[in-house]
Amino acid sequence: MYKTIYLIPFLFLACQSSENGDSEIISENLTEQLDTPDESETADTSVPMDLGLRKVKAVDLPDLDYAGNFNDCWYWEDKNGENYFIRTLEEPQLHPENSEGWETTDQYLHVYHYIVSSNAESSLLRDLTDFVKDCEFDLILYHLDEIELSDIDNDNYGEITFGYRLNCTSDVSPSDQKVLLYENGDKYILRGTAEAIGYGGEYEVGDEFDSAPEGFLKKAESFWEENRVEFELEDNEF
């Protein structure tokens, strides 16, 4: 994590799997037959296409499992059938004072990509869990509002691009930021920090982009730049 010279952020992240350090797992399961939900709030796609990204309300979701509080769900159709991309956030968990007299907090963030095939079988194509643990100061963990759907390689599998921020800080330290692109169960990621009052904003490119289709890295980097700034000096509330 990048820091300015006057910052002392404390961020404790752990990994459950994968060699690249993200706490992500991929799982598959079958559920009962699902009905297509009523959809509303059509979003613009970043590349002209017919996949039709739409926002789905929590009350209109089919029977798909997820942990935490519902943040949003995005729906589209592609070669996999129906896609449900669900983002959630768990309530902060406060722990009693530790040996140093500090109360600490944990919080978890989740992402789920479900697909429903033409024969109404559902499966969890990919899911992600990330978290801040043992935070003694201000815990920051949230999904970025913006989300984009594209089909850059024209294979009729939608690429969903999204991101989130996480931090444990007692000052104006830039939060860690991650931007991810998912396509058909594959993950591509940028890791770095958001920009805060002119500091931060840099990122590292994940190794998986080395073998990514042409245009994937450009899409992720464009999304990063559009969402780079966490807050500017005039927005500082600390």
N, C-alpha and C positions, 0 to 999 in steps of 0.2 A: 504493500500500500504506500502511496506517495503521501508525503506530509510536508507542510510548510515548517519553517524553522521555529515557529513559536507554538507549535501544536504538540499535544501529547495524547493522541487518541488511543483508546484501548479497544481492540477488536479481536474477538475470539471466534474463529470459524473452524469447523471440523468437516471431515469428509467421511462419507459412507462408502463410496466406491469411485471407480474410474481413475485412470492414471493422470488426468489433467487437473485434479484437485477440486472438482465440483462435487457436491454431495447430491449426486443424481443416480437414479436407478431406472431401469427399463423393465416393465412387466407387462404381461398380457393376461387377460381374463375374459370370460364370456358371461354376458348377462342376459336377462330376459329381453323379449322383443321390445324395441323402442319406437315411439312415435316421433315424427319430426315436430319440433316445438314451433309455436308461433314466434316469429322473429320481428324485430323492430330496429330502428336506428341503423340504417345502412351506412357503412363507412366507405370512404374512398380507398381504392387499391392503388398501390404505388406503380403498377405496371398495368396497362389495359388488358383485361382478361374477363372471363365469364364465371370465375369461381365465386364471386358474390359474398364478400365478407359482411356478416351481420352480427349485431350484438343481441344476445339472448338474456332475458331476465332470469333471476334465480327461480322464480315461481314457474317458469316455463321449461325448466330443465327436465330431461328424462331421468331415469333412475341410474345415475352415474355417481360413483363414490368419490368423495373428496374430504380432506381434513381441513379444519380451520373455517374462518368466516369468508363467505363468498365475496370476492372483489369484482370480477366480471367474467363473462363467458362469450367467446366469439365462435361463430359457426360459418362454415363454408362447405362446398361440395367439390370434390375432385376425383381423381382416379381411385382413391381409397373408399369413396362413398361419402357419407356425412362425417364432418369433422367438428368436434367440440373441444375448444381450447379454453380451459378453466383456470383462473388464477385466484388464489386464496391467501389469507393471512391469519395466523393464529393469534389469540390474545396473548399479551406479554405475561410471562410467568415470574412472579416475584419470589425470591428466595430469602430466608432469614439472614441475619448478619453472619458474615464469615468470620474467620479467626482474626481478621484485621478490623472488624467492626463495620464492614460495609454490607449494605443490602445489595444484592445483584439481581439482574433480570435476564431471562432468556426469551427469545421470540423466534418463530419459525414462519417461513414463506414457502408456498407451494405453487407448482404449475403442473397441469395435467393435460395431455393431448389424447383424447379418445377418438376412435373412429367407429362408425357403424356401417357395415357392409350392406349390399343390396338384399341379402337374405336376413337382415335385421340382427346380425350378430355383432356385439360390441367388443372392442378390445382397447386396452390402454397401450397406446403406441409408445409413449414416453412420458415420464414424469420427473420432476425436479424438486428437490428440497434444499433450501439454504437457510442460514440462521445466524443470529448473533447470540453468543452465550456469555454468561458471567459478566454482564455489563454493569459497571459500578457508577456510570454517569448517564448521559442522555442516550437512549437507544433509538436508532434510526433504521427503519426497515420498511420499504414500500415499493410497489410496482410503479413503473413509469406509465403515465396515462396513454401515451401514444403506442399504437400497434399497427403493423403493416402486413399486408398479404401480397404476394407476387408469384409469378411463375417465370423466373428469369431464364431458365434452361428449357422452357417449353415442353416439359415432360408430363404436364397435367397433374403434377403433385404440387400443391400450394406450399410456398415457403412463408412461414410466419416469423416475423421479426419483432422482438420485444426486449424489455430490459427492466432492471430494478436497481435500487441503491440500498446500502447497508453500512452502519457505522455505530460506534460507541465512543462518545466524545464529550468533553467538558468545555469545548470552545467552538470555533468556527472551522474546524477541520473538514476538508472536503470528504464526502462519503465515498466509499468504494462503489464502483459502478460496473455492472456487467450487462453486455448487450449480446443477445443470442439470436441465431437464425436456426429454425427447425425445418427440415424437409423429410417427410416420410420416415421418421424415426431417427434421422441423423441430426447431430448437433454441431454447430459452429459458434465460436464464442470470442468476444473481445473482453479483456479484463483491464481495469484501470481505476481511475478516480474521476468523479465529476469535477467541474470547475466551481470554486467558491472564491468570491471576491478577487478573481484574477489568478488564483493558484489552482494547480491540478489540471485536469482535463486530458491527461495523457492515457494511453492504453497500450496493451500488448496483444498481439494477434495470436490466437490459438493455432497450434500445429495442424489442426484438421483442415484449415484453409489451404494448406499446401496442395491438397488433392481435391479441393472443392471445384465445382463447375465454375466456369468463367462468369464473373459478375456477382458472385456471392459475397466476396470480400468488399467490393465496392458498395453493395447494398448495406452491409453491416456498418461500414465506416460512415456512410451517409447518415444512417440512423443515429449513430453515436454523435456526430456533429450537430444534428438537429436537437439532441437531448443532452448536450455536453454540460450546459450551465445549470448548476444546482441553485445558486443564488448569487446575486450581485451585491455590491456594497450598499446600494440604496435599499435592498431588500433584507439586509441583515437584521435579524431580530434577537441576536444574542446579546 
